[in-house]
């Protein structure tokens, strides 16, 4: 099981609130810190979060990433 606390509580796609019990998709950036039997992952930031039924696929992430990089 994985847990995360998000500072932004709205869906990146529809801008509606993400609520308890709703299935969501969260894409993070990080690295594998240990790769013995199980993989240990250390995340540095959330790149994208949306309701699972709002997800349009990889194209949407590529657009969001380009937009994020252009703003920084």
C-alpha positions in Angstrom: 0.0 0.0 0.0 1.2 3.5 -0.8 0.1 6.7 0.9 0.6 10.4 -0.1 -0.6 13.8 1.0 -1.5 16.2 -1.8 -1.4 19.9 -1.4 -3.7 20.4 -4.3 -7.1 18.7 -3.9 -8.6 19.2 -7.3 -8.4 17.0 -10.4 -5.9 18.3 -13.0 -8.3 17.5 -15.8 -11.8 18.6 -14.7 -10.8 20.9 -11.8 -13.4 19.2 -9.5 -12.4 18.2 -6.0 -11.0 14.7 -5.5 -12.9 13.2 -2.5 -12.4 10.3 -0.2 -13.2 6.9 -1.8 -12.8 8.1 -5.4 -10.4 6.2 -7.6 -7.6 8.5 -8.7 -4.5 8.3 -10.8 -1.4 10.0 -9.4 1.9 10.3 -11.4 5.0 11.1 -9.4 8.6 11.8 -10.0 11.2 10.0 -8.0 13.8 7.2 -8.0 14.2 3.6 -6.9 16.3 3.7 -3.7 16.7 0.0 -3.2 16.0 -2.9 -5.6 16.4 -6.1 -3.5 13.3 -8.3 -3.2 10.9 -5.4 -3.3 11.5 -2.0 -4.9 11.8 0.9 -2.6 10.7 4.2 -4.1 11.4 7.7 -2.9 9.2 10.3 -4.6 10.2 14.0 -4.9 7.0 15.5 -6.3 3.6 14.8 -7.8 3.4 15.7 -11.5 -0.2 14.9 -12.2 -3.3 13.8 -10.2 -6.8 13.2 -11.6 -10.0 11.2 -11.2 -9.4 7.8 -12.8 -12.4 8.3 -15.1 -10.9 11.7 -16.3 -7.7 10.1 -17.4 -7.1 10.5 -21.2 -3.8 8.7 -21.3 -0.1 9.4 -21.9 -0.7 12.4 -24.3 -2.3 14.3 -21.5 0.7 13.8 -19.2 3.1 14.9 -22.0 1.1 18.1 -22.4 1.0 18.7 -18.6 4.8 18.1 -18.3 5.5 20.5 -21.2 3.3 23.2 -19.6 5.0 22.6 -16.2 8.5 22.9 -17.6 7.5 26.1 -19.6 6.3 27.8 -16.4 9.6 27.0 -14.5 
